[in-house]
Amino acid sequence: MIEGVTLHHVILNEVKMEGYGDTKEAIYNTFLGIEQNESSEEVMWKDEFLDYIYYNRLSAEEIQKMARISSISNFKCNYKSCGR
């Protein structure tokens, strides 16, 4: 633990987290110009896109809660997929 650093976590069930990860990967691949099986437009019409939106909403709510109780100098949202 680093003094003055507090970690907060947003936890989703495994299925929603997988949907979030698949969508995020497709979006990043589009930005980076990496060829993929589906276009980013196709991905945005899949049910998994809702998992991506849901995770980002929960993250924004957590950041808002933190901002109410303390001064935030910076934050980082990090997704790490288990077993990928």
N, C-alpha and C positions, 0 to 999 in steps of 0.2 A: 504494500500500500504506500502510495506517495502522499506525503502530507498535502492537504488541501484538494486532493482529487477524490471525487465521489463518482462511482459507477452506478448507472441505472440500466436496467434491462427491460426490453419489450419481448415478451414471450408469446409465441404462437404455437398452436398444435403442429404436429409434424406435417400434416397434409397442407395446411395453409402456408407453412414456411417453405415447403417445396414449391408451391405455386408462386410464392413471392420470388424465390430464387430463380426459377425458370424464366419468369417475366423480366426480372432485373437483368439476367444474363442476355436475353434477347435484345433488350433496349441498349445495353452497353455494346453488344456486338454490332448493332446498327450504327451507333455513334463512332465506333472504331473501324467500321468498314469491313468487318469480318463476315464472310459468307455464312449463311445459316439456312436451315430447312424451311423456315417460315419467315415472312417479312414481319417487321415490327407492327405493321398495320393489322396483320392477321392475328398476332399475339394479343393485341389490345381488344380483340373481340372474343377471346377465350375466357372461360370462367376464372382461370388463374390470375387474370389481370385484376380481378376484384380482390384477390389475396394481396397483391402488390399495393393496391390503394389502401386496403385495410391496415397493413403493416405501417405504411407511411402516416396514416391518420393516428394510429396509436403512438407512434414515435413523436409526432407533433404535439399530441396531448401530454405526453411525458415531459417534453421540453417546456411546454407551457406551465406545467405544475412546478417544475424546477425553478423556472424564472420567477414564480410567485413567492417562493420561500428563500431564494438566495440569488446572489449576483452570479450570472453566468458569463465567464469570459470567453469560453469556446465550447463547442460540443462536436462530437463525431458520431455519426450513425454508421455502424459497421455490421454487415451481414456475413456470417460465416456458416456455410452449410456443412452439416455433419456428414462425413463419409463421401464427399464429392471431391 
